[in-house]
Amino acid sequence: DETSIPGILGAAITFIFVIAVIIALFYLLLGAVKWIFSGGDKAAVEGARSTITAAVIGLVILFLVFLVFTVILQFFGIDILAIVIPTI
């Protein structure tokens, strides 16, 4: 039930993770654009590489945290993968 505390908690966690993944993907694309427009400048390429590396590490951490949350919440009987969109 989406109006119960576990349902609200699951929806909130799912929403936060979706936003975090979108932000990480944005930074990944930003690093790629920086790399493309670096023009061979070593400092610019290194900055782009560090942006891409940070975005990939962030995505890996997000997926690991999501996995841990899923296991813990499944243990307590909360399903965060069931996304219910409220209707009017």
N, C-alpha and C positions, 0 to 999 in steps of 0.2 A: 504494500500500500504506500503510495507516494506521499500521503499526509502523515505518516508515522515518523517518529524520530529516526529510525534506521533508514527509512526511505529518503528523508530529507538529507541525512548525512551522506548516503550513497550518491545522491544527485549532486550535492555540493562538491564532494571529492571528485566525481567524474568531471564536473564543470571546470574545476581548478586545474585538473590534469590536461584537459583539452586546451585551455587557454595557455598553459605552460608549454605544451607541445607546439602550438601555433607560434609562440614567441621564439622558441628555440629554432624552429624552421625558418623564421624570419631572419634570425641572426646567421643561420647557415647560408641563406641566399645573399645576405649583406656581405658576408665574407667572400662569397664567389664573385659578386659584383666588384668588390674592392680588388680582388685578384685580377679580374679581367681588365680593369682600368688602371692597374698599377704601372703599366708602361715599362715593365722590366726593372723598376726601381726596387733595390733589394730591401729597403726599409718598408716600403709599401707592401711588397709580397710577404714579408715576415709578419706584418700586422694583419694581413688578410688570412695568412695561415693560422695565426693564433686565434683569430675570430672563429674560423671554421673548426679548429680543434676544440675550443671552448663550447661551441654549439653542439658538437658531436658528443662530448663528455656530458653536457647537460642533458641531452636526449637519453643517453645510456643511464644516467642517474635517475631520470624521470621514470623510465621503464622499469628499473629495478625497484624503485619506491612503489610504483603501481603494483608490481608483482607482490611485494611484501604486504601492502594494504589489502590486496585481493585475498591473499591467503589468510590474513588475520580476520578480515571482515567475514569471509566465508566460514571461518571457525565459529564466529558469533552469529551466523545465520543472516548476514546482511549482504544483499546482492547489489553491488555497485555497477554491474554491467547492464542491468535492466533499466534503460533510460525511458522514462515515461514523460511525454510532452503533455502538459496540461491543456485542456480544451476549455472553451468558453461555454 
